[in-house]
Each structure stands twice: as C-alpha cells, then as structure tokens.
C-alpha cells in the first residue's frame, strides 16, 4: 500500500524566466521563451501541491537570476540543517547568497559549502542514504563534505550523458514509505543509460525493485519528478513512466512544465524539499 506523506517545499515564481545563456544542452538563447506561459505552468504545479495538502514556501525571485525558479539547486536540507550551494557556472553564482539568507531567516542552521555542488540537483535522500551525482556539475569532493555535514552515507554515481547533467534528471525518489519503527523501505526510478557501468551496478544492487525508465521517457525529463510516497508528479509526455507508476500502485500526476524545460529544468528542479524546522 502506498502512503501519502506530508511534504514542505520551497519554490520560486519564474517572474524573470528567460533563456539568455547556455549552460546545459537544453538551453538555446536564440529560441524565444514565454515568461507568462512559464508562470502559468509553474502556478499549476504550485496549486497541485497545495490541493494535495502539502506546504509550499516561496523565495522572492531576483531580477537577473532567471534560473532561481529551479529551487532544487539552491541547497540540501535534512533535519533543519541547510547546506548551501557553490555553483560551478558563473551565471548562477548570484543565487547562492539569496538561498542561504532565506534558510537563515526561516530558522534553518545554515552551513556554507567549501566544495562545488548544486544542492538537490545532485544530492537525493533515499531513506537514510544520500545519492550523490558527479560528472558534470558537482565535484566528488562535495560528496565527502555533504556526508560529514549530515553524518550520512553518500553513494557516488557518475553521470555520462550531458543531457542529464544533474542527478535529479536521471533518478526520481519514489519512497521511502514510513511505517512502524520508521522507514520500512526506499525505492527509486532511474534511467540506466544516464550512468556509467559501475554506477549501474551499484543501483542494480541497492535497488533491485527500482523502476527502470526508457530512454524516450528520460528524454522528456520524465525522471525530473517529485513524489510524496503516493502521488508522483511527472511530465505528461512521459507516458511510459506514468504507466509503470500506476502498475506499482502510485498515483501518476501529470503537470506540464514544458516552457521551463527550455531552461533545462522540470518538476523536481522547481521543488526543493524542506526537511525539519517548520
């Protein structure tokens, strides 16, 4: 039985969304973007979370920082402690301090990072374990640092396809499911072709019941999804993934963020989970 768990998220309205530079293969500055459409699609995701009983906090957008809408890249939070980020690309460095200031103002214990990493874009909490992405944006040194900050095991996974430059574009955390005595099990969905052979072996061993997603569904950012343990919020174009979710007993909730995909982000990119410190 799938159990819906309460979530608290941080989001940012895409009031300044545009694509004026290219820092990932999805971005094409010569292609026009529609800020009003991006706002409308983002609002639908925001409303969906609220309609299902989740809490959503908002950080103010900053003029000149169009990628602030992708709040998952703003930090990593567990048990009221927030590790800030240190972006690899200069275009996003201006986002670092606004996110840390927001965490501090809302009662989180803020830790300023030393190593280059991009928050929940490359770090995903699965049960008690942190999966860490490397290969494009976050350094392997950051995996040691995050393990020390949160006193948890970190499993390093290497991404090899530049289209899937963050871990949250190639893995979706579907569980844990909480039961008596805490977490009973944890599971994920992932895109095998996004990882090197060693990482695939690790995933196969740790998550034998994982949902293996097709290249077609991965290519439409199907795995850039959020889950509350029952409802999985995903791209409507990932039809095969939706069918797989329903077969496993999840409620597949399609939300179209196609305009924001022009910047290389989807549902999970726009959703940073706030764990602890209400």
C-alpha positions as CSV (number, residue, x, y, z in Angstrom):
1,X,0.0,0.0,0.0
2,X,1.3,3.4,-0.9
3,X,1.1,6.1,1.8
4,X,1.0,9.8,1.1
5,X,3.5,11.7,3.3
6,X,3.3,15.3,4.1
7,X,5.8,17.5,2.2
8,X,7.1,21.0,2.7
9,X,8.6,22.6,-0.4
10,X,10.4,25.8,-1.4
11,X,9.5,27.2,-4.8
12,X,10.2,30.5,-6.7
13,X,7.9,32.2,-9.1
14,X,9.5,32.4,-12.6
15,X,8.8,36.1,-12.9
16,X,12.2,36.7,-14.6
17,X,12.4,33.5,-16.5
18,X,14.2,33.6,-19.9
19,X,17.0,31.8,-21.6
20,X,19.8,34.3,-22.2
21,X,22.8,32.0,-21.9
22,X,23.6,28.3,-22.5
23,X,24.9,26.2,-19.6
24,X,23.3,22.9,-20.5
25,X,22.2,21.2,-23.7
26,X,18.5,22.1,-23.3
27,X,19.2,25.9,-23.4
28,X,19.2,27.7,-26.7
29,X,19.3,31.5,-26.2
30,X,18.2,32.2,-29.8
31,X,14.9,30.3,-29.1
32,X,12.1,32.6,-27.8
33,X,10.7,31.9,-24.3
34,X,7.3,32.9,-23.0
35,X,7.5,34.1,-19.4
36,X,3.7,34.3,-19.0
37,X,3.4,30.7,-20.0
38,X,6.2,29.6,-17.7
39,X,4.3,31.4,-14.8
40,X,1.0,29.7,-15.7
41,X,2.6,26.2,-15.8
42,X,4.5,26.9,-12.6
43,X,1.3,28.0,-10.9
44,X,-0.4,24.8,-11.9
45,X,2.4,22.8,-10.1
46,X,2.2,25.1,-7.0
47,X,-1.6,24.7,-6.9
48,X,-1.4,20.9,-7.3
49,X,0.9,20.6,-4.3
50,X,-1.4,22.8,-2.2
51,X,-4.5,20.9,-3.3
52,X,-3.0,17.7,-2.1
53,X,-2.2,19.1,1.3
54,X,1.5,20.0,1.0
55,X,3.0,23.2,2.3
56,X,4.8,25.5,-0.1
57,X,7.1,28.3,0.9
58,X,8.3,30.9,-1.5
59,X,11.6,32.7,-2.0
60,X,11.5,36.0,-3.8
61,X,12.8,36.0,-7.4
62,X,15.7,38.3,-8.2
63,X,16.0,40.3,-11.4
64,X,18.9,39.0,-13.5
65,X,18.8,35.5,-12.0
66,X,16.3,33.7,-14.3
67,X,17.3,30.2,-13.0
68,X,16.2,30.9,-9.4
69,X,12.9,29.1,-10.4
70,X,15.0,25.9,-10.1
71,X,15.0,25.9,-6.4
72,X,16.2,22.3,-6.1
73,X,19.7,23.7,-6.9
74,X,19.5,26.1,-4.0
75,X,20.5,23.8,-1.2
76,X,20.1,20.5,0.6
77,X,18.2,20.3,3.8
78,X,17.9,17.5,6.4
79,X,16.7,17.7,10.0
80,X,16.7,21.5,10.0
81,X,20.3,21.9,8.7
82,X,20.7,23.5,5.3
83,X,23.9,23.2,3.3
84,X,24.2,26.0,0.8
85,X,25.5,25.6,-2.7
86,X,28.5,26.6,-4.7
87,X,27.7,26.7,-8.4
88,X,30.2,25.5,-11.0
89,X,28.9,28.0,-13.6
90,X,29.3,31.8,-13.1
91,X,25.9,32.5,-14.4
92,X,24.3,31.1,-11.3
93,X,26.7,32.2,-8.6
94,X,24.4,35.1,-7.7
95,X,21.8,32.7,-6.4
96,X,24.0,31.3,-3.7
97,X,23.5,34.0,-1.1
98,X,19.8,34.7,-1.5
99,X,19.1,31.0,-0.8
100,X,21.3,30.9,2.3
101,X,19.7,34.1,3.5
102,X,16.3,32.6,3.1
103,X,17.3,29.4,5.0
104,X,18.7,31.5,7.8
105,X,15.7,33.8,8.1
106,X,13.4,30.7,8.3
107,X,15.2,29.1,11.2
108,X,17.5,26.6,9.5
109,X,21.0,26.0,10.6
110,X,23.0,27.2,7.6
111,X,26.3,25.6,6.5
112,X,28.3,27.4,3.8
113,X,29.9,24.9,1.4
114,X,33.6,24.6,0.5
115,X,33.3,22.2,-2.5
116,X,31.4,22.8,-5.7
117,X,27.9,21.3,-5.7
118,X,24.4,22.2,-6.8
119,X,22.1,21.1,-4.0
120,X,19.3,18.7,-4.6
121,X,20.1,18.8,-8.2
122,X,22.9,16.3,-7.5
123,X,22.0,15.0,-4.0
124,X,18.9,12.9,-3.3
125,X,17.9,11.5,0.0
126,X,16.7,7.9,-0.2
127,X,15.9,6.5,3.2
128,X,19.0,7.2,5.3
129,X,21.3,7.3,2.3
130,X,22.3,10.3,0.2
131,X,22.8,9.5,-3.5
132,X,25.4,11.9,-5.0
133,X,25.8,12.8,-8.7
134,X,29.1,13.6,-10.3
135,X,30.4,14.0,-13.8
136,X,29.1,17.4,-14.8
137,X,28.2,19.9,-12.1
138,X,29.0,18.7,-8.6
139,X,32.5,17.7,-7.6
140,X,33.3,14.4,-5.9
141,X,34.9,16.4,-3.1
142,X,31.4,17.7,-2.3
143,X,30.2,14.1,-1.6
144,X,32.7,13.8,1.3
145,X,31.6,17.2,2.6
146,X,27.9,16.5,2.5
147,X,28.5,13.2,4.2
148,X,30.3,15.0,7.0
149,X,27.7,17.7,7.3
150,X,24.7,15.4,7.6
151,X,26.5,12.4,9.1
152,X,25.1,10.0,6.5
153,X,26.5,7.6,3.9
154,X,26.9,9.1,0.4
155,X,26.8,6.8,-2.6
156,X,28.6,8.4,-5.6
157,X,27.1,7.9,-9.0
158,X,28.7,9.1,-12.3
159,X,26.5,10.7,-15.0
160,X,27.8,10.3,-18.6
161,X,25.1,11.9,-20.8
162,X,25.4,15.7,-20.9
163,X,21.6,16.0,-21.3
164,X,21.3,14.5,-17.8
165,X,23.8,16.8,-16.2
166,X,22.2,16.7,-12.7
167,X,21.3,13.5,-10.8
168,X,17.6,14.7,-10.4
169,X,17.2,14.4,-14.2
170,X,18.1,10.7,-14.2
171,X,16.7,9.5,-10.8
172,X,13.3,10.0,-9.1
173,X,12.9,9.1,-5.5
174,X,9.6,7.3,-5.2
175,X,9.7,6.3,-1.5
176,X,10.6,5.9,1.5
177,X,7.4,4.6,2.8
178,X,7.1,5.2,6.6
179,X,5.7,2.6,8.8
180,X,6.0,1.4,12.5
181,X,9.6,1.9,13.6
182,X,10.5,4.3,10.8
183,X,11.4,3.7,7.2
184,X,10.4,0.2,6.0
185,X,11.8,0.5,2.5
186,X,13.1,3.0,0.0
187,X,12.9,2.9,-3.8
188,X,13.7,4.9,-6.9
189,X,13.1,5.1,-10.6
190,X,16.1,5.7,-12.8
191,X,17.4,6.0,-16.4
192,X,20.1,3.3,-16.8
193,X,21.7,4.9,-19.9
194,X,22.5,8.1,-18.0
195,X,25.1,6.4,-15.8
196,X,28.4,4.6,-16.3
197,X,28.7,0.9,-15.9
198,X,30.0,1.0,-12.3
199,X,27.1,3.2,-11.2
200,X,24.5,1.0,-12.9
201,X,25.9,-2.0,-11.0
202,X,25.6,0.0,-7.7
203,X,22.0,0.9,-8.5
204,X,21.1,-2.6,-9.5
205,X,22.5,-4.0,-6.3
206,X,21.0,-1.4,-3.9
207,X,17.6,-1.0,-5.6
208,X,16.6,-4.3,-7.2
209,X,12.9,-3.3,-7.3
210,X,13.6,0.1,-9.0
211,X,11.5,1.3,-11.9
212,X,13.7,1.3,-15.0
213,X,12.7,4.1,-17.3
214,X,13.1,4.1,-21.0
215,X,15.3,6.5,-23.0
216,X,12.2,8.0,-24.6
217,X,10.7,8.9,-21.2
218,X,14.0,10.1,-19.9
219,X,14.5,12.4,-22.9
220,X,11.3,14.4,-22.0
221,X,12.6,14.8,-18.4
222,X,10.2,12.2,-17.1
223,X,12.5,11.4,-14.2
224,X,12.7,15.0,-13.1
225,X,9.8,14.2,-10.8
226,X,8.7,14.7,-7.2
227,X,6.9,12.2,-5.0
228,X,5.1,12.2,-1.7
229,X,5.1,8.4,-1.5
230,X,1.8,8.0,-3.2
231,X,1.5,10.8,-5.8
232,X,4.3,11.1,-8.3
233,X,4.3,14.5,-10.1
234,X,5.8,14.0,-13.6
235,X,5.9,15.3,-17.1
236,X,2.8,14.4,-19.2
237,X,5.0,13.4,-22.1
238,X,6.5,10.6,-20.0
239,X,3.6,8.2,-20.8
240,X,5.5,5.0,-20.3
241,X,6.8,6.1,-17.0
242,X,3.2,7.0,-15.9
243,X,2.1,3.5,-16.8
244,X,4.9,2.0,-14.8
245,X,4.0,4.1,-11.8
246,X,0.4,3.0,-11.9
247,X,1.4,-0.6,-12.2
248,X,3.4,-0.2,-8.9
249,X,0.4,1.4,-7.1
250,X,1.4,5.1,-7.4
251,X,-0.9,7.9,-8.4
252,X,0.7,9.4,-11.5
253,X,0.0,13.2,-11.5
254,X,0.9,14.8,-14.8
255,X,2.0,18.5,-14.7
256,X,3.2,20.3,-17.8
257,X,6.3,22.4,-17.3
258,X,7.4,22.3,-20.9
259,X,8.2,26.1,-21.0
260,X,10.6,25.7,-18.1
261,X,12.2,22.7,-19.8
262,X,13.6,25.2,-22.3
263,X,15.9,26.2,-19.4
264,X,16.8,22.6,-18.6
265,X,14.5,22.2,-15.6
266,X,11.3,20.4,-14.8
267,X,9.1,19.5,-11.8
268,X,11.9,18.4,-9.4
269,X,14.1,21.2,-10.4
270,X,11.4,23.6,-9.3
271,X,10.9,21.8,-6.0
272,X,13.3,21.9,-3.0
273,X,12.2,19.8,-0.1
274,X,12.5,21.5,3.4
275,X,13.1,18.8,6.0
276,X,12.7,20.0,9.6
277,X,12.4,23.4,11.2
278,X,8.8,24.3,10.5
